[in-house]
Amino acid sequence: MSAVQPRALITGTGTINPLGSTVAETWTGLLAGESGIAALQADWAAQLPVRMAGQVTADLSEHLSTRELKRMDRCGQLALVAAREAWQQAGAPEVDPERFAVVIGSAYGGLGSTLEQDRALASGGPRRVSPHTLTRLMVNGPAAWVSIDLGARGGARTPVSACASGAEAIVQGAEMIRSGAADVVIAGGVDASVNDLVITGFSQIRALSTRNDEPQRATRPFDAGRDGFVLAEGAGMVVLESEAHARARGAAILGAVAGGAVTSDANDIVAADPAMQRRVMQKALDSAGMQAAEIGFVHAHATSTPVGDRLEAQAISAIFGADVPVTSTKGHTGHPLGGAGALAAVVVVQALQSRQLPGTVNVEAVDPEIGLNIVTENAHSLARGSASAGLVNAFGFGGHSVALVITAG
């Protein structure tokens, strides 16, 4: 077992996603069993085999200036909105800029701008291409914009590990706190890739649900009839602080990243390896100095694919047994790719504070091969002993595996 490391305290959370433009709106929707998934109405979606997604419906002009909207890809815009919410909840702490860092992961970054400007070039020539093209399409754009906005000079990092990107960013941020490299870190993940190319790509490998006639019931993690996930966009952010810094300023403590692990399967570019998923969860527990029995619930990656959910269930059962409460909120929000693990971390913080766990929606009958205690009640009450620690899983193409242990504080 590895040495137990100091905790990174969580003093702020923020999100914008298909269910809500704040943490409070999102939490209310989750506990009510609501869904942010809807049919795509844009003309470009009419020819696609999958015509639904989870899109942010908030008017971003209410959150950002005209200049910010013009200069930033939608991915950066969502990241900045979520980061500002987290920063304000943390109390906008005074911190030495050299001791303040940003770590924001993304799977595709400004892919939307890439496609948009490529089409502008093809249809209208060079004069039609925006002078902001290069800075909008950069995968590191969200981290850069947040660091500029808040004055963080201790580093602006961008882990790119597919759907594990946001969770890996939180692990990296916590490591910066633990090592003494920073006093405060904003960490999280974001993606805004609801477009024809990404939808078609996932459709070609049969990863997406084809329930176009019932979009809000399409994503159904662990259900016997699941047929794939629904693509979404969104961001999740947390403010991490060293215990000394947070206590010195009297910050309200929302929770703590007690441990985390990042591994690589070295197995297949797409297929997951349940042995490596077990390994990353155990390594996360070891880094937190905790036993499996101390984890009150698991927020599974569980995207609603037939194979992926089954393999993850096997890994969870091997570490925690069949009785631990397990949920996945992707039925509510869709799958925001690089934002998924970070949004899950925000959900876990809320669950630990409220002693309530959002249920996994659209489960008509749990797949008998799953063999887990899947929470389906909209606002499942956590027993007192179960409300002190939760674990987040996030897995990505390329064999990226991440697990986070989050405690109540």
N, C-alpha and C positions, 0 to 999 in steps of 0.2 A: 504494500500500500504506500502511495506517495505521501509526502509530508503535507499536512493540512496548511492551506494558505490563508492569509487574511481575507476577510470578506470585502466585497465592493458594495457599498450601500446604495440603494435606489432611492432617490429623492424627488424624482419627477418622471412622469410618463406622458406620452402623446401619441395620437394616431389620427389618421384620416383614411377611410376605407369605404367600401360600398354600403356599410351599415350605419356609418356615422362620421361626422367631421371632427368629433372630439372623443375623448375616452368615455365621458359620461354618456353621450349619445350611443356609443357603441355598446357599452355595458348594459344599458337599458334594453337595447334591441336584442342582445344575446340572451338576457334573462327572460325576455318575452318570447323567445323562439322565433324571432323574425329573420327574414332573409333579404339580402341586398342584391340578389341575382335577378336579372331581368333579360328579356329578349333584346337583341341588338336591333336598333331601328335605322342605323346608317345604311346608305345605299351600298357601300362596299361589302356589307355582310350578307346581302341577299343571295349571293352565289355560293356561300360557304356551307360545308356540311354541318357545321355547328354554328348556331346563330343566337348565342346567349353568352353573357359574361357578367362579372361583378364589376361595375364601374362606379367611381366616385361621382355622386350627383350634386355635391355642394358646388356653389358658385365660387370659384377660386379668386375671382376679382374682389370678393369680400374679405379675403385674407391677404392678398398680395397686391403690390402696386402694378400699374401698367408697365413700368420698366422691367419689373421682375418677371411678369408674364411673358414679355417679349423676348427677354434674354435667356430664359431658362426652358429646358425641356420639361414636359409634364412630370417626369420622374423627379427632377430637382424641385419642382413646385410642391409636390406632395411631401417630399422630405422636409422642406423648409417649414411648411405648415405644422407638421407633426413635431418637429424639433422645437419650434417656438412655443407650442403648448407645453411640452415637457419642461422647457426652460422656465417658463412662467410658473408652473406648478412647483418647481424646485425653489422658487423665490428669486430667480435671476441672481444667483450667488456671486458675490465678488470673489474673483480668483485671479491670480497671476496669469496673464495670457500665456506665458511660457510653460505653465503647469496645467493648461487646459487644452484638451484634445478632442477630436471628432473621429469616430469610426463608423462609417455607414456603408453597408454592403448592398450589392445589387446584382441581379443575374444578367440583365440586358441594358441597364443604364438608359441612355437616350436613343434607344432603337427607333422610337416613334419619329424623332427628328431625322434620323438617318434615312428612313423610308420616305418621309415627306420631302426632304431636300433632294434625294435621288430622283424622285418623280418630277420635282420642279425642274431639275437640270435636264431631264429627258424630254419634258414637254415644252420648256421655254428657253433653254439654253443657260449659260453661265450667269447672265444678269438676273435671273429669277432666283438664284440661290442666296439665302440669307447670310449676311456677314457674321451672324452668331452661330453658324452651322457647327463649326468644330467644337466650340465650348458647350453647345447644347447636346451633342451626341456623346461626349466623354462619359465613360462609366463612373469616373471619379467626380463628376460634376456635382451630385448631391452633397457629398462630403465637403467639397470645396466651397459651395455656396453657403452651407451652414457654418463652416469655419469663418468665412468672411463676415457673415451676418452677425455672429456672436463674438468675433474677435479671438478665436482660438488659435494660438500659435504653437501649441505643443505637438502638432501633427494632425493631418487630415488623411486618414487611411481608408482604403476601399477594398475589403475582401470580396473577391468574385468567386463564389462557389455554388452557382446555380441556386436552387431553392433553399440551401443552407446558409446563404450569404448573410442574412440578418442576424441569425443566431450566432454565426461565427464572429460577426462584428461585436456582439455583446461579450463573447468570450475574450476577444482581443482587448476590448475596453476594460474589462475586469482585470485582465493581466497587467495592463498599464497601471491601474490603481494599486494592485498588489505588489508590483515590483518597485513602486515608488517613482515611476516615470511621470505620473500625472496625479494631480489632486482631484480633478473633475474631468469626466469624459461624457460626451453625448454619443450614444451608440445605438445602432438600430439597422433597419433595412427598408428598402423601397423598390418597387417596380411599377412601371406604367406601360405595359406592353400588350394592351388589348388592341390588336390590329390583325389584319388579314393574314400576314405572313406567319405570325406566331400561332394563331389559331389553326391555320392549315398545317403547319409543321407538327403540332401536337396531334391533330386529327389523323395525319398520315401514319402515326405510330399507334393509333387507337387509344390514346391516353385520355381523351375527353369524352364526357357523357354526350350522348346524342338525343337526350330527352328534350328536344326543342319545344315540344308542346307543353311542357311543365317545368320551366326554368328554375322556379324556386324549390322544386322537389328533385332537381337533377343530381346534385351532389349529396351522396348518402354514405358517409364513411361507415365501414363495418357492416353495412346492410347486405343481406344475401343477394339483393338484386342490383348492387352497385355496378356501374358500367363506365366509370371514369370521372375526372374532376371537371370543374368549370373554371376557366381562366378568370383572373381578377387583377385589379390594381390596388395599390394601397401602401401605406407606410406605418411603421411602428417604431417608437423611439423611447429610450430611457436615459435619464441623467444618473450617472454613477459617480459616487464620491468616496474618497477615503474616509474611514471612520473618524480620524482625527479632524479632518476638514469639516465634515458634516456636524460633528458634535460641537466643535468650536463656535460655529455660527448658529447653533440651536436649530438645525434643520429638522423638519418633520420627516421621519424615516418611514418609507412605504414598504420596504423589503430589502433584500440583499441577494446578490449573486454569490452564493456560498461555494459554488464549484461549477466547473464546466470542462468539456473536453472536445477536441477536434481530431478526427481520424480520417484516414482514407482507406477505402475497401481494397484498392488495387485488384479489382475483380472484373468489372465490366463498365463500359461507358454509360449504360442505362440501367442494367439489372442490379438490384440491391443485394447485399450479402447479409443475411440475418445474424451471422456470427459476428460481423463487424458492428452491426447495430447493438448487439448485446455488449460488445467490447466498449463502445463509446459511452453507453449508459453506466457501465461499471466504473470506467475511468472518471466520469463526472462525479459519481458517488465517492470514489476514493479521494478526489481532490477536495471534496467538501468534508471529508472525514465522517461520512455518514453511512449507515447501513440501509439496505433496501427497505426494511420495515419502517424506517423513519419518513419515507416519502408517502404523503397522504393521497396524492393523485398524480396522474400523468396526462399532460396535454400532448396527444400523439400527433405525429406529422400527418398520418392518415388522410391522404388526398381523395380517397374514394375509388382508387383503381383496384381491380380484382386481385392482382398479384401483390401489389405493394402493401395494402392493408393487412393481408394475411401474413406476409413475412414480418412486418413490424409487430403484429400481434404475437407471433411466436417469440420474438426477441423480448418484448415486454414481459410476457409470461415467464420466460426463463429467468429474468432478473427479479421480478416483483411478485410472481405468482399470479393466479387467476383472479384474486379477489380485489386487487387494487382498483379504485375507480379510474376509469379512462374516458376521456372525451376528446373530440376534435371539433373545432368551430368553423371548419371550412364549408360546412353545409350552410352556414349563415352568411359568410363573406365571399365564398369562392376561394381560389388558390392564388394569392398575390405573389407567388414565386419568391424572389429574394426578400420580400417583406414578410413572408409567412412566419418564420421563427421569431422575429422581433415582435410581431403582432401577438403571437402566442405568449411571449414573455409578459407583455402588457396585460393580457387576459389573466395570466397566473397571478400577477401582483394584485389585481382586483379581486380574484377569488380568495386569496389569502387574507385580504383585508376584510372582506364581507362574509367570509365563511360560506360562500355559495359558489357553485360550479355550474357554468352553462352546460346544458345537455347537448348531445349529438343529435341534430335534427334529421328528419326523414328516415329514421331507422324503423322500418316496418317489421322486420324480423332479422335479428342478428345472425350473420353467417355462422353456422355451426362449427366451421373451421377456425373461427376467431378465438373462442374459448377465453374471453375476457369479460370483466364486469363493466360493460359499456353503459355510461350514464346517458339516459335519454330524457330524464326529467328536465324541464326548462331551467329551473333554478334549484338544483340539487343542494340540499343542506349538508355541509361538511361537519362531521363530528369534531369535537374540540381537538382530539388528538390527531385528526387528519388535516387540520388547518394550519400546520406550521411549516410545511415544505411541499413543493410540487416540482415535477420534472418536465422539461420541454424537450421534445425531439424535433430535429429538422434534418432532412436528408435531401441530397441533390444529385442530379446526373453527374457522372464522373466519379461516383463513389464517395462523395463528400458526406460525412456523418458528423453531426454536432448534437451534444446534449448539454442542457443547462439545469443546474439545481438552484432553485429560487426559494428563499425562506422568508418568513414573515417579518424579519427585521431583528 
